[in-house]
């Protein structure tokens, strides 16, 4: 029986962007794009299948906005900016999605590239490498790189843009009181920690106007002194005040992964936002309690273990979450939204949340470079076994700096 009357399949709106339903493909790492900065036929087919599968909004894998210039680069500014890092022929990706499903929308995610600097002198527990602290002039250059990229993405034809400010990346480290201990205008209060986002959005608005700008941010860092359930709502309010059109809430900073499973409450694997062992519905949608603390006037998108259609329907009806985003389930089943809508195959997804797909991303067995990220569990049970051993040993081999 079709589920046309479900709230999760009702139309939604983010800024001026009209969406056919409340299901979002959360940004999923596209290593095959980044390794060659060009779209292959298999990547284009992935995005085609996502659009054909009925998802309302696709958020692309992250595109680096800048990276620090290295000695092999021609002389120039200290940052290599978006035009020189741009993936070729992005227009093809947009056209593929629109040809497959005219109602599906596509948003480009923007993230920082490699940089040997950070907001404050807080060392990662995974490395003894000392990084310099960004000065205000360098922060201004980073802001300009993001603005330049937002303008480029709009001109390319994407329906919107998302700033990646989660999981311990540079913007995330500015937002977190754990990693941002500055005493200038970029640190201290939630308002000051959000200043870099405010500058990016306000400067971009001068050119792109009401173009949809979304952000992905942590509701918890799983770190003492960082963003948590008590401080998230005030930080989210400051982010709303920057003028973004929607917030996608996620969680986990890479620094937290040196902790044990007992300390974290979930198995530490190289993706702090992607919890495993969540087969039962009560263990799923694990960031819901953080969303329930919010009282914002912009849409909330929630990622994190969303698996059971009936539970997701009740979450949407509750009214604290406006959109549900999915990553691993759509690696496993690109047509999951249509299957749910048409009432085929039960209430949950074929994804078992094993994270073997992460092994595919990082190890890419038998290939010199990472290719398309696929569901290892469905495709090759032997590689799945290797992947599970790798995930277990990864946790045991964590290095903690002193």
C-alpha positions, 0 to 999 in steps of 0.5 A: 500500500502506497504511503502518499498520505505520510507527512514524510512524503509531503512537500517541504521548503528550505528558503526559496527552495521547494522540495517534493518530500522531506527526505534528504541525501546527506553529504557522502564522501565522493573520493573518486571525484576528489582523487581526479577532480573530474566526474566519471560515468560511474559517479554520474550514474550514482547521482542519476540513481539517487534522483530516480530513487525518489529523494527530494534533495541531494547534498553532494560530497564535500568540495574543498574550498581551499588548501594551503599552498605547498612548495610545488605550487606556483608562487601566489597567495598562501591559499589555493582557492576554489577555482583551482580546486574545482571539480571539472564539469559539475554542470553535468552532475546537475543536468543528470539529476534534473533529467532523471527527476525534475522535482529533485534538487541538488545542493553542493557541500563546501568544506575546507581543504588541507591546512596546517593551522587551527583556531587554537592550540588544542592538539588532536589526540591522534597526532603530536603534530603542532599546528599554528594558530590562525591570525585574523588576516588568515581567517579573513582570507578563509572567509573570502575563499568560502564566499568565492566558492558560494558565488561559483556554485550558484553560477554553476547552477546548483540549487543551493550550498551547504557549509560543512561545519561538523565532525571536527573540520575547520569551521567545526573547530571554530564553533566548538568551545572545546577546540576554540579557546581564542580570546579575540573576536572569533572566540569565547561566547557562542556569538563570537565562535559563530562569527566566521560563519556570520562573515561567510554568509553575510559577505556571500549574501551581498552577491548571491542574495536569497540563494539557499545557504545551509549548514551542517553542524554538530549537536554534540562533539562527544568531548568534555568542554565542547558542544553538548546537549546543554549548549547546542541550542544557544549555539544553533540560535547564533547560527540561525542569526547568521542568516542560513536557511536550514541547519542539518544536525550531526555529531561527533568530532574525530578527537572523540574517537580515542575514547573507548566504547564504554566512554562514548556509548557507541563503537569508535570507528573512523566516522564519529557520526556513523554509529553501528549496532543500531538494528532496533528502532529505539537505538536509531535517530540518535540525534533526535534528543538534541533536535528536540531542544531547539526552538528555531524558525528555520528548518531542521534537517536531522541525520544519524541512524535514520532507518525505520519509516514509521519512526521517521514519520512520527518524528516529522509529525512531532514537528521538531524536525522538518527533514530526515537525511540519510547517507549509508541507507542510500549507499545500500539502496538508492531507491529507498525513498520510492520503495518506502513510498510504494510500501514495498519491502517492509518498514526499514532499510537493507542497510545494517549500519555495519560501516563496511562502506567506510573500509571501501572509502579508505582502503579501497582493496584492489584499487590504486585509488578510491573509487565509487563507495558502495555497499560492501555487505551486499556486494562481497561478503568476504570483503565485508569480513575484512572490513569488519576486522579492519574496523575493530583493529582501527580502534585498537591502533589509535594513537594518543598523543601525550 
